Amino acid sequence: MSERREFEVVRETVSKDFHLDRRFPESVFKNPKPRTLFCQDLGVMGPSFWPAIQRLARVHGDDRIDFLVLEPDAETYYREGYGIYPAISLPVDSSEDDYWNSVSYEPDGDPTGALVFSARVFAVSGPSGKWGCWGELGVEVVAVQGIPDYISDREWCDEFGNFLRAREALNDYISLTFRDQKVPDWFSCPFVKNYDG
């Protein structure tokens, strides 16, 4: 986005669903749902991520999907460095190519300005406020909430890839980001408390 006004609209929508100043292991969702599934952050912003968030948006009646990068900073990194704001708003019927072209857009041909390569913390949601995705590169996971009860974990994984519950994500994904692959108690205890519903 090149206009601050458009960026603020996306930020306002996303802020209804998330505590934008929090980070894992804190609870980042303002209206936590009973089930949270996690996938690895590696490549999650690629085109294969779009059908999953598109499905969530459609299930909850959203006509658009808002994507907001929280880190690096909007003003000092993106606006000053590349003349853009790190947000995207796409109609729910957009294609994978539309999504990929948006997140991989390189301002002035510079790949370090593309959201897919630069985002360290990001949030995705829709106007309904009934679903959301939160990703952090530091621990290499994306949390997904709002999957309807009638879709089982297995069905979701069969359709969209490997997603795990909080305890499994700690062991299989997050542990890889800590020294000796041991997640310290200061992280694991609140993480399980906040996401192992």
N, C-alpha and C positions, 0 to 999 in steps of 0.2 A: 504494500500500500504506500502511496506517496502522500496522501492527505492525512493530517493529524486527526481531523474530524472522524474519518472512517475508522481509524485506529482506535479512537476513544469509544466508538460504538461497539466494536468487537471486545475491547477490554471491559466495558461495562457489562456486556452479556456474559462473558466468561467469569467475571468477578461475582456474579450471582451464584455460581456453582462452586467456586473454589476460593480458598484463602490464599491469595496470590503471594503473600509474604512468607508462607510456610514451606517447609521442605520435608522430605522423608527423614526420619520415621514419624513425623507429626501427621495428624489427620489433615489432609489437604482439601477434602471434600466438605463443603458447608452442610450438605444434607446427605450424610452417609447412607448408602444402601446396605442391605444385609450381606450382599455377596460382592467381593472384589476379586477379579482375576488379573494376573500379571503376565506380561510377555516380556521377552528381552528387548531392550532398546535398540539393539544392533539392527539397523536397516528398517526399523519400524516406520520411519517416515517415508519409506518408498511407496510405490504405487500399490503394493499388495495390502497396505494398511487402509486404503480408501474403502474397499468394500465392507470392512468391519465397522468403521465409523458411519458409513452410509446406512448400513443395516440398523444400527442403533438409532440414528436420526429418523429413519422411516418408521420404525416400530413405535416411536414416541411422537410421531406427527410433526416433526420439524421440517420446515421448508428450506433451511439452510444449515450449514455447518461452519462454526467459527473456530479458527485456529490462532492461538496467541503464543508467541515466544516471550518468556519472562527473563531468561538469561541467554545471552548477554543483554545488557541494558538497551532499551529502545532508543533513548536519546543519544547516549555517548557512543554506542557501538554502531547501531544501524542508521540512525538519522544523520549523525555527523560524518560517519565513515562512508555511507553508501547512498544517502539521500532517500532512504525508504523507512517505513515502519514495519516491524516484524509481526504482521497479522494478515490473515487471509479470511475471507468470507465467501463461501461457495454455495451455489444452489445445490440441494440434495441430489438432484438428477445429473450433476456434473459427472464426467467420465474420469476414469483413472488417469488418463492423459491430461485432462484439465487440472486435476489435483497435482500430478507430478510436475507439470509445467509451472504451477504456482509455487510449490515448495522448493523447486530446483532452479528458479529464476535467478540468474547471476547479474546483479546490477552492474552496468558498464562492463560486462563480461568478466567480472571478478567472482570466482567461485566462493571466496571467503565471505561473501555477502549473502549467499544462498542459504535459506533457512534450513534446508536439509543437511547442510554441512556445518552450520554454525550454532544451531540451537542446542543449548545445554539443559534448559528446563522449558517445557511447553505444556499447554493445556488446550484441550479440544472439547467443545460442547455445542449445544444447540439452544434455541430460545425456550424450549419446554422446561429446561432445567432438570430433566429426568434421567440424564445419562452424562457421562463425562470420561475423559481419558487424561491422565497426568503422566508426563514422562520426565525422567531425570537421567541425564547422561552419566552423572557421577556414580550412580549405583546401577546403571544400565537396565532399568526396568520402566515399564509403562503400566500404570494401574488403570483398570477399566471397571466402571460401575454402570449399572442401569441395564444390564442384560436381563430380559424378562425371565420370570420364574419358569415359564414353560419351555425355555431353552436350557437344556442341561449343559454342564461343563463339557461333557463328551461331545455333544452336538456342536457346541461353539468351537471346540478344538478341531473337530472334523472339517468344519467349514473354513476356519480362519487360522489354523496353526496351533502351536503349542502354547497354551495358557495354563498357569498354575495358581493355586491358592497361596496365601501369604507365607505359611510355614515352608512350603515347597520352594517358593520363589526365593526365600532367604537362603536355603541350602543350595539350590541349583543355579541361581542367577546372581543374587546380591553378594554371596560369599566370595565370588570370584573377584570382587572389587576391593576386598580387604586383605591385609597382609596375612599370609599363611592360610588364606581362605577361611578365616574364623571371624564371624560377625560379632563384634563386642556387644555386651549386654545393654549398653546405653542406646544402641540402635535396635537390636532384636526385640527387646521386651516391649517398648512402646509400639514398634512396628506390628508385632503380633496382636497386641491389644487393640490397635486402631483398625487393623485390616483383616483379622481372622474371624469374621462374623459367622 
